Amino acid sequence: MTISKQLPKFFLFLAAVFAAVVFIFSMKGKFGNVLIQPLSLYPTILSPIPFSFYIFALLLVGMLGLSLFQFFPKQRTNKRLAKSRFHLSASMLLFGLWVMAWCYDLLLASSISAMLLVATLARAAMNLELRAVAKPSEIWLLRAPTMLFFGWATFLAVVNWATLFQSLKWNLKWLSPDAWAILLMITLALLSLWICFRYLDLFFISAVVWGFVGIALKKGVSVSVSRTAWLSIFVMALVVLIKAPRKLLEDV
């Protein structure tokens, strides 16, 4: 195999390593604020507990595993992987950009980066052809890391924009903060359920559930917001529990 054909694979691997290094540095405060600090600097109703952000460690391990998975001999002819490789690489670079903008308190830049990250991961997910039959190795080493990152990035984008508006002290006069938060949570839950049923994917919704748990466990949230979060978690988790056994049987 020529070097030119191997370069995209190495680029994805280096992009994943770059994202992991940036994350580690951000947790040590190398980019101004620590990664979880903006959550307390500009607290919003939709901000999860700081512990929720540690899911990045798991997600980045998954992306590193994905970047190594592409070197497996049997993946040389995997067209789905080949089609998604560019967008996966771009998403890792955008993640690094988001981390630095977020930690340096450049919330507008981080909000835009978060949206671009979501769009890039969405395109990668489409290229993975989620409804196509795949081997367990592809499901767990390719689809799972991509869709988990996609789900968390989507939740993160909403939190980022809410944080930006909070920093600007922007409020809707005709809608209370609690009502606005509830509306966004319901929208996120419906989007997650749509992706689950439309693309037969359980990973995206699992990441969103994790974000909702972070909101529900936060101290000081109103009863209406807490109940909405727990109800959404219950519905989404129930769907996962019902569909997971069927999904496993279909993939056997």
KAHUCOR-V995749 format. One record per pair of residues at least 12 apart in sequence whose C-alpha atoms are under 7 Angstrom apart, sorted by the first residue. I is the first residue (numbers start at 1). J is the second residue. Records with the same first field share a line. If there is no record, write none. Layout:
I->J / J
This chain:
9->70
11->89
12->67 / 85 / 89
13->64 / 67 / 68
15->89 / 92 / 93
16->63 / 64 / 67 / 92
17->64
19->92 / 93 / 95 / 96
20->60
22->96
31->100 / 103 / 104
32->103 / 104
33->103 / 104
34->103
35->103
36->50 / 53
42->163 / 166 / 167
44->162 / 163 / 166
45->181 / 221
46->159 / 181 / 215
47->159 / 215
48->211 / 214 / 215 / 218
49->214 / 215 / 218
52->211 / 214
59->145 / 149
62->145
63->145
65->141
66->141 / 142
69->141
80->127 / 128 / 129
81->128
83->127
84->124 / 127 / 128
87->120 / 121 / 123 / 124
88->121 / 124
91->117 / 120 / 121
94->113 / 117
95->117
97->113
98->110 / 113 / 114
107->164
108->164
111->157 / 160 / 161
114->153 / 157
115->157
117->153
118->150 / 153 / 154
121->150
122->150
125->146 / 147
130->199
131->199 / 200
133->251
144->203
147->203 / 204
148->203 / 204 / 207
150->204
151->204 / 205 / 207 / 208
152->207 / 208
155->208 / 211
178->225
182->225 / 228
189->232
192->204 / 205
193->205 / 236
202->240
205->236
209->233 / 236
212->229 / 233
215->229
216->229 / 230
